[in-house]
């Protein structure tokens, strides 16, 4: 009888062990699936991918009309007066107005497609009004506040701190209507603020660098801007890997192209210091890239959006760009 009890107990112990091992393996598979889904989610957050810093913009601006100047002064007054609540619709409208220069068009001829140059002469007053209205005191910033931060620049520590909090927030910051993660945009802005704003975050950003998604390339931008010593060599390596992954006779796929462009913007954050690491950018100028062209689907275009980056870096990189027709003369269409 005792032997029988021992046998039953042993069977029960073995069964419990088997259940535990099966549960542990199932949990590991679930966790792995969650990581994979998260990676796929980050890769899918590509609407508006390869957003350029202000210094790499392909569009020029024109002098504001008198109507547009009056409009900007009125928008400033709105921001100054409606400062009691961050939910106030008029305050939000003023933030959007100054954050998105294309909203400032008024009174220009229909044939004039250029946007007015930003009212930089008002930026000190706009910054003061935005700080008083507590626009940058929130735990993280949404698109309109980030756009305003980008336009104003690092004029106040609150702007820098709010942008950095958003850039390195642990969870996604979704942006309607496309649910784009706004953290890479915040990283681009933080890097554009320059070394003094980025250096505190450079080590953390370097550890997150990759060419897998916008978070990784955005981290590269901050790491380079912040002066991390190994950031530029790593950016060069990542760009070389992207070029090697696609045969020379084929265009660079669109999503891969976006990651390359974002890494090129990272190079540009170093200005002339990036010249020894910019050979992959020079090589790209001889390649073609995919561009989205509804309703035709994907088409092939030259990498014209890289011309301002090459000029910004200067030296042999700028010289290489000046040999390309699409850099010398404005092309009919840019990559989308």
Secondary structure in CASP SS format (residue, H / E / C, confidence):
PFRMAT SS
TARGET T0000
AUTHOR 0000-0000-0000
METHOD secondary structure of the structure
MODEL  1
X C 1.00
X H 1.00
X H 1.00
X H 1.00
X H 1.00
X H 1.00
X H 1.00
X H 1.00
X H 1.00
X H 1.00
X H 1.00
X H 1.00
X H 1.00
X H 1.00
X H 1.00
X H 1.00
X H 1.00
X H 1.00
X H 1.00
X H 1.00
X H 1.00
X H 1.00
X H 1.00
X H 1.00
X H 1.00
X H 1.00
X H 1.00
X H 1.00
X H 1.00
X H 1.00
X H 1.00
X H 1.00
X H 1.00
X H 1.00
X H 1.00
X H 1.00
X H 1.00
X H 1.00
X H 1.00
X H 1.00
X H 1.00
X H 1.00
X H 1.00
X H 1.00
X C 1.00
X C 1.00
X C 1.00
X C 1.00
X C 1.00
X C 1.00
X C 1.00
X C 1.00
X C 1.00
X H 1.00
X H 1.00
X H 1.00
X C 1.00
X C 1.00
X C 1.00
X C 1.00
X E 1.00
X E 1.00
X C 1.00
X C 1.00
X C 1.00
X H 1.00
X H 1.00
X H 1.00
X H 1.00
X H 1.00
X H 1.00
X H 1.00
X H 1.00
X H 1.00
X H 1.00
X H 1.00
X H 1.00
X H 1.00
X H 1.00
X H 1.00
X H 1.00
X C 1.00
X C 1.00
X C 1.00
X C 1.00
X C 1.00
X C 1.00
X C 1.00
X H 1.00
X H 1.00
X H 1.00
X H 1.00
X H 1.00
X H 1.00
X H 1.00
X H 1.00
X H 1.00
X H 1.00
X H 1.00
X C 1.00
X H 1.00
X H 1.00
X H 1.00
X H 1.00
X C 1.00
X C 1.00
X C 1.00
X C 1.00
X C 1.00
X C 1.00
X C 1.00
X C 1.00
X C 1.00
X C 1.00
X E 1.00
X E 1.00
X C 1.00
X C 1.00
X C 1.00
X H 1.00
X H 1.00
X H 1.00
X H 1.00
X H 1.00
X H 1.00
X H 1.00
X H 1.00
X H 1.00
X H 1.00
X H 1.00
X H 1.00
X H 1.00
X C 1.00
X C 1.00
X C 1.00
X C 1.00
X C 1.00
X C 1.00
X C 1.00
X C 1.00
X C 1.00
X C 1.00
X H 1.00
X H 1.00
X H 1.00
X H 1.00
X H 1.00
X H 1.00
X H 1.00
X H 1.00
X H 1.00
X H 1.00
X C 1.00
X C 1.00
X C 1.00
X C 1.00
X H 1.00
X H 1.00
X H 1.00
X H 1.00
X H 1.00
X H 1.00
X H 1.00
X H 1.00
X H 1.00
X H 1.00
X H 1.00
X C 1.00
X C 1.00
X C 1.00
X C 1.00
X C 1.00
X C 1.00
X E 1.00
X E 1.00
X C 1.00
X C 1.00
X C 1.00
X C 1.00
X E 1.00
X E 1.00
X C 1.00
X H 1.00
X H 1.00
X H 1.00
X H 1.00
X H 1.00
X H 1.00
X H 1.00
X H 1.00
X H 1.00
X H 1.00
X C 1.00
X C 1.00
X H 1.00
X H 1.00
X H 1.00
X H 1.00
X H 1.00
X H 1.00
X H 1.00
X H 1.00
X H 1.00
X H 1.00
X H 1.00
X H 1.00
X H 1.00
X C 1.00
X C 1.00
X C 1.00
X C 1.00
X C 1.00
X C 1.00
X H 1.00
X H 1.00
X H 1.00
X H 1.00
X H 1.00
X H 1.00
X H 1.00
X H 1.00
X H 1.00
X H 1.00
X H 1.00
X H 1.00
X C 1.00
X C 1.00
X C 1.00
X C 1.00
X C 1.00
X H 1.00
X H 1.00
X H 1.00
X H 1.00
X H 1.00
X H 1.00
X H 1.00
X H 1.00
X H 1.00
X H 1.00
X H 1.00
X H 1.00
X H 1.00
X H 1.00
X H 1.00
X C 1.00
X C 1.00
X C 1.00
X C 1.00
X C 1.00
X C 1.00
X E 1.00
X C 1.00
X H 1.00
X H 1.00
X H 1.00
X H 1.00
X H 1.00
X H 1.00
X H 1.00
X H 1.00
X H 1.00
X H 1.00
X H 1.00
X H 1.00
X H 1.00
X H 1.00
X H 1.00
X C 1.00
X C 1.00
X H 1.00
X H 1.00
X H 1.00
X H 1.00
X H 1.00
X H 1.00
X H 1.00
X C 1.00
X H 1.00
X H 1.00
X H 1.00
X H 1.00
X H 1.00
X H 1.00
X C 1.00
X C 1.00
X C 1.00
X E 1.00
X E 1.00
X E 1.00
X E 1.00
X E 1.00
X E 1.00
X C 1.00
X C 1.00
X C 1.00
X E 1.00
X E 1.00
X E 1.00
X E 1.00
X E 1.00
X E 1.00
X C 1.00
X H 1.00
X H 1.00
X H 1.00
X H 1.00
X H 1.00
X H 1.00
X H 1.00
X H 1.00
X H 1.00
X H 1.00
X C 1.00
X H 1.00
X H 1.00
X H 1.00
X H 1.00
X H 1.00
X H 1.00
X H 1.00
X C 1.00
X C 1.00
X C 1.00
X H 1.00
X H 1.00
X H 1.00
X H 1.00
X C 1.00
X C 1.00
X C 1.00
X C 1.00
X C 1.00
X C 1.00
X C 1.00
X C 1.00
END
